[in-house]
Amino acid sequence: MLGDFWSWRIPNAASESGSSARAQQHEANEEIMSDEADWEIADEYDFSGGVRGKYAARYAQGTNIVRLDADVAAMFPDSAAVNEALRGLGQIIRRQAELAPNPSR
């Protein structure tokens, strides 16, 4: 089912903040601006000296976007809970890998 998902901004080691406020703001803006034909940029905004994508690479270095299906998102109250669950799962995976027999020995 398309469009039936949640998304959180999950910071990686290079990012500064773990807030999901940006993802929530993006979703709100997406709803408001869904019909681009209904809006125009006001004349007082001058973007003639602007550079498209100037900070896109720097932003992408500090961000991993993960989209969760609605049924998965319903299991977690917020992005902190998702991160905690994934850290726990990562520890289990590492322990299992350490305990697994190594065929090259």
HUQUITA-V263084 format. One record per backbone hydrogen bond with DSSP energy under -0.5 kcal/mol. NH is the residue of the N-H (numbers start at 1). CO is the residue of the C=O. Records with the same first field share a line. If there is no record, write none. Layout:
NH = CO / CO
This chain:
4 = 1
5 = 3
6 = 68
8 = 66
10 = 8 / 64
11 = 9
12 = 62
15 = 12
24 = 20
25 = 21
26 = 22
27 = 23
28 = 24
29 = 25
30 = 26
31 = 27
32 = 28
33 = 29
34 = 31
36 = 34
38 = 35
39 = 36
45 = 42
46 = 44
47 = 45
50 = 47
52 = 50
54 = 51
56 = 53
57 = 53
59 = 55
60 = 56
61 = 57
62 = 58 / 59
63 = 60
64 = 10
66 = 8 / 64
68 = 6 / 66
70 = 4
72 = 69
73 = 69
74 = 70
75 = 72
76 = 73
82 = 78
83 = 79
84 = 80
85 = 81
86 = 82
87 = 83
88 = 84
89 = 85
90 = 86
91 = 87
92 = 88
93 = 89
94 = 90
95 = 91
96 = 92
97 = 93
98 = 94
99 = 95
100 = 96
103 = 101
105 = 102
